Amino acid sequence: MVAQTTFNPNFPQKLVQADVAKIKEAGITLSTVMSTLQVYIGSMYISNFNLYGKQFRVMIQAAPQYRTKVEDLNGIYVQTGSGEMAPITEFISVTDITGPQSISRFNLYTSMDVTVIPAPGTSTGDLIKTIQEMAASDLPDGYSYEFFGISREEVASGGQTTLIFLLCLIFIYLLLSALYESYILPLSVLFSLPIGLAGLYLFVFIAMMAGTGIVNNTYVQISLIMLIGLLSKNAILIVEYAIQRHQQGMGVVEAAIEGALARLRPILMISFAFIFGLMPLAFSSGTGAVGNKSIGISAIGGMLVGTLFGILVIPSLYIIFQTLQNRFSKSGKEENSHETQQA
């Protein structure tokens, strides 16, 4: 196999080597020698000045005729520790070498950039897994690889998406448990979430089949976490209203129906306002269109399905768990009453 490169390995270069022993003996530092070489041969920014109402930069550099040949270094002097001026060539040597015109590095190691574009219908997770398998089997000894950018963040996160998802559910459950003073009623909110999340994956699958380039990527996972809060909010509106009506003496079924009817309009207004607000992302084009579409289409799908079907499912879930709550509360009161009579 013949290796192909994007640079000419015979590109002429100059190698500058410093004699550290002589530099220390002269009472100066390596930094002094190199900065002197930079000022004369390269350039150095030192100050600004104002003229005609504008600000200009002051750059120091030797005139072109004094820096065209290697022999011109003999005319560059540095001040030694004793105050005398010595040519810079006393402390450095210049040799001719060949090498690549440019060298890219990653974590101080010589590297090259490889951009891999997934095929339509291929997720970034599958692509990363394929690259890891190929690198493990095909890379020779002494070679390694690293991801950068969004791919690096995705690899570093690993299974953190599942962990974040579970933490969100736990926090919602604990907060609702404190709000409702019950460990059962919050389940009517949590069990309504899979409906909206199923709508998210349904729309992503449809978009994938349509060849839009959308897959289950990081942007879709962001929408997934975002929808947990939005769909929970809709469920909380219905359940909270139903709980209040039930505490006022209304039956469980009547309270659930009353809560769904009373909160129908605000839920639809908020949800469809959110959906229409995401339309520009769903139909975006140009740079970053895939990321915008991933967030827009997935969030629209989850919110639309979760709103339309959640209005029917949430009251049913409330009836189930409120009935269980009443049974546990009744049995608890009977036990307390029995213990009081025995006392």
Secondary structure, DSSP 8 states (H G I E B T S, - for coil): -----SS-TTEEEEEEEE-HHHHHHTT--HHHHHHHHHHHHS-EEEEEEEETTEEEEEEE---GGGSSSGGGGGG-EEE-TTS-EEEGGGTEEEEEEEE-S--EEETTEEE--------TT--HHHHHHHHHHHHHHHS-TT------THHHHHHHHTTHHHHHHHHHHHHHHHHHHHHHT-SSTTHHHHTTHHHHHHHHHHHHHHHHHTTS---S-HHHHHHHHHHHHHHHHHHHHHHHHHHHHHHTT--HHHHHHHHHHHTHHHHHHHHHHHHHHTHHHHT--STTHHHHHHHHHHHHHHHHHHHHHHHHHHHHHHHHHHHHHHHHHHHHHHHHHHHHHH-
